[in-house]
Every structure is written in structure tokens, then in C-alpha cells.
Amino acid sequence: MKMNKLIFPLMIALATMLATTGCKKGINKVTPLPGANQTGITDPNNQNTLPPGNQMDLGPGPGMSSGPGTLATSGSWDPANTVQDRAALAAYTVHFAYDSAAVLSKEESKLVIVSESLKSDPNVKLLIEGHCDERGTEEYNRSLGERRALAAREALANAGISADRVATRSYGEDRAADPGHTPAAWSKNRRDEFVLLHPK
């Protein structure tokens, strides 16, 4: 009888602990809702924590949907009718800070080179592919990748490149430059890649 009195509270404590912690696999991913009272986004190493209210609006950018590699263009041209040159601007990939779509000042010189390349040949167009690291939900990363691509397009527009010459596409976390699960790998994956598009 004494044993039953001891086991019962232990079973309740164990059940309570399992119910509150649940089974966690991998990284805790948070999807803040626009306008909701948010608790912040934290990376698994408790670095780069954003306090409530500092998250960017999760609304989709122009032409966005939830599918991978969604294409958004300002004009009526179709990138499928062009020849892609990925090598030309590969050295000028722009990288971003954690959970940010703001172009870093140290990356601005790369955008200057991209804009000069477009100015030198008015017949080429540009595809900007936005990417994220693996932290965050798929939907959040897709939206963040699009905002990163749009930030680069806006910077190019400020440099005199017509937005009609630039298409954007977000791959979210789907196409990692580095498959690792470390801060060094994540920093490589937070990026915009630039693809020159030549007329066929």
C-alpha cells in the first residue's frame, strides 16, 4: 500500500513533465504571426535573439506564393526565355545577418559591381535568388528569402537599374550553399545569388 502511494505521485510528475516538454527533434522553429504578441525568435545557441516586435512583417512579397522557387518579375518578360549565366556574378553573392533582409554595408560594394555589369549591357536581365539558413519554418524562410531578393533589387534600382530588368526568386532554406549545421555554414547560406539572363 505504501508503494502505491509513492508510485502514484511519481507517475503524475512524469506525465506532467512529458506533457510540458514533449518530444523535441532538431531546432525549435518559431513562426511569428504578423501583428501577434510575439515572444521573439531565438537561434538554438541563444545567440541573435530578437525581442518581441523586432521581427519583420511576414507578408509575402510581390508575386510570392508558398511554393519553392516562386518567381516574381516587375515586367512582362519570362526568364525561361533567356540563357542563364550563373558564373558571371558568382563572386558577388551578397550575404545577410541572421533573420535580416537588410543589405549589410560591407556587402554594398558587390551590388555596385552587379549594377555596373547590368549597365554595361542593356540587353541582359537579372535573376536574384534569395536564400536562408535552416533555422525557422519553411514558410518563414521562403518569405525571408523573398525579402532578401527584393532588398537587393531595391538597391539596384537606387543605383539606376530598372526594376523591370530584375526578377526575384526565393528558395528559402531549400538550396544550402553549405549543408553543415554550424554558425559558419549558416552564414554562408544567408545569401542572394545573382544570375545574368541573356536573350536567346
C-alpha positions in Angstrom: 0.0 0.0 0.0 2.9 2.4 0.8 4.4 1.6 -2.6 1.2 2.6 -4.4 1.2 6.0 -2.5 4.8 6.6 -3.7 4.3 5.5 -7.3 1.2 7.5 -8.0 2.8 10.9 -7.4 5.8 9.9 -9.4 3.7 8.8 -12.3 1.8 12.2 -12.2 5.1 14.1 -12.1 6.5 12.1 -15.0 3.3 12.6 -17.1 3.3 16.3 -16.4 7.0 16.6 -17.4 6.4 14.7 -20.7 3.3 16.8 -21.5 5.2 20.1 -21.0 8.4 19.3 -22.8 7.1 16.9 -25.5 9.4 15.3 -28.0 11.8 17.8 -29.4 13.7 16.9 -32.5 16.3 19.3 -34.0 15.8 23.1 -33.8 12.8 24.7 -32.2 11.2 26.6 -35.1 9.0 29.6 -34.4 6.6 31.2 -36.9 5.6 34.6 -35.6 2.3 35.8 -36.9 2.0 39.4 -38.2 0.6 41.6 -35.5 0.6 38.9 -32.8 2.1 39.4 -29.4 5.4 37.6 -30.2 7.9 36.1 -27.8 10.9 36.6 -30.1 12.9 34.3 -32.4 15.9 32.6 -30.9 18.6 30.5 -32.5 19.5 27.2 -30.8 22.7 28.6 -29.3 20.8 31.5 -27.7 22.5 34.0 -29.9 20.9 36.6 -32.0 17.7 36.7 -30.1 15.2 39.2 -31.4 12.9 40.7 -28.8 9.2 41.0 -29.4 8.3 43.5 -32.1 11.6 43.3 -33.9 10.5 40.6 -36.4 9.9 41.7 -39.9 6.4 41.6 -41.4 5.9 38.1 -42.7 3.6 39.2 -45.5 4.6 37.7 -48.9 6.4 39.9 -51.3 5.1 40.7 -54.8 4.5 37.6 -56.8 5.2 35.3 -53.8 3.4 32.1 -53.0 4.4 29.2 -50.7 6.0 27.1 -53.4 9.7 26.7 -53.7 11.4 28.9 -56.3 8.5 31.1 -56.9 9.3 33.7 -59.5 8.4 37.4 -59.3 9.1 39.9 -62.0 8.2 43.5 -62.5 7.9 43.3 -66.2 6.3 41.1 -68.8 9.4 39.1 -69.8 9.8 35.4 -68.9 13.2 34.3 -67.5 12.6 30.9 -69.0 13.1 32.5 -72.4 16.7 33.5 -71.6 20.1 31.9 -71.3 21.3 31.8 -67.7 24.8 32.7 -66.8 25.4 31.7 -63.2 29.2 32.1 -63.3 29.4 35.7 -64.3 28.4 37.2 -60.9 29.0 34.2 -58.6 31.9 36.0 -56.9 29.5 38.8 -55.9 27.0 36.8 -53.8 25.6 39.1 -51.1 25.4 37.6 -47.5 23.0 38.7 -44.8 22.8 38.8 -41.0 20.7 36.3 -39.0 17.0 36.9 -39.6 17.5 40.0 -41.6 16.9 41.2 -45.1 18.9 44.4 -44.7 21.9 44.7 -47.1 25.0 45.0 -44.9 27.2 47.9 -45.6 30.2 45.6 -46.2 28.1 43.9 -49.0 27.1 47.1 -50.8 30.2 47.1 -53.0 29.1 43.8 -54.5 25.8 45.4 -55.6 27.7 48.2 -57.2 29.6 45.7 -59.3 26.4 43.9 -60.2 24.8 47.2 -61.2 27.8 48.1 -63.4 27.6 44.8 -65.1 24.0 45.4 -66.0 24.7 49.0 -67.1 27.4 47.7 -69.5 24.9 45.5 -71.4 21.4 46.9 -71.6 20.2 43.6 -73.2 20.8 41.4 -70.2 18.4 41.0 -67.3 19.0 39.7 -63.8 17.5 37.0 -61.6 18.1 37.4 -57.9 17.7 34.2 -55.9 17.1 34.7 -52.1 18.3 32.0 -49.7 18.2 31.4 -45.9 19.8 29.1 -43.4 17.9 26.1 -42.0 16.6 27.9 -38.8 13.0 29.0 -38.9 10.0 27.4 -40.5 9.8 26.7 -44.2 7.2 29.4 -44.7 9.1 32.0 -42.8 12.3 31.2 -44.7 10.6 31.4 -48.0 9.3 34.8 -47.1 12.6 36.0 -45.7 14.4 34.7 -48.9 12.0 36.8 -51.0 12.6 39.9 -48.8 16.3 39.5 -49.3 16.0 39.3 -53.0 13.7 42.3 -53.0 16.2 44.3 -50.9 18.9 43.6 -53.5 16.5 44.6 -56.3 15.7 47.9 -54.5 19.4 48.6 -54.0 20.0 48.0 -57.7 17.0 50.3 -58.6 18.6 53.0 -56.4 21.8 52.5 -58.5 19.9 53.2 -61.7 18.8 49.7 -62.8 15.2 49.5 -63.9 13.2 47.1 -61.7 11.7 45.8 -65.0 15.1 44.1 -65.8 15.2 42.2 -62.5 13.3 39.1 -61.4 13.4 37.7 -57.9 13.0 34.1 -56.7 13.1 32.7 -53.1 14.4 29.2 -52.3 14.2 29.7 -48.6 16.4 27.0 -47.0 16.0 24.5 -49.9 19.3 25.1 -51.6 22.0 25.4 -49.0 25.5 26.5 -50.1 26.9 24.6 -47.2 25.0 21.6 -45.8 26.5 21.9 -42.3 24.6 22.7 -39.2 27.1 25.2 -37.7 27.1 29.0 -37.4 29.8 29.1 -40.2 27.5 27.1 -42.5 24.5 29.2 -41.7 26.4 32.4 -42.5 27.2 31.0 -46.0 23.5 30.1 -46.6 22.0 33.5 -45.8 22.6 35.0 -49.2 21.4 36.4 -52.5 22.8 34.9 -55.7 22.8 36.8 -59.0 22.2 35.1 -62.4 22.7 37.1 -65.6 19.9 36.4 -68.1 20.9 36.8 -71.8 18.4 36.9 -74.6 18.1 33.7 -76.6 
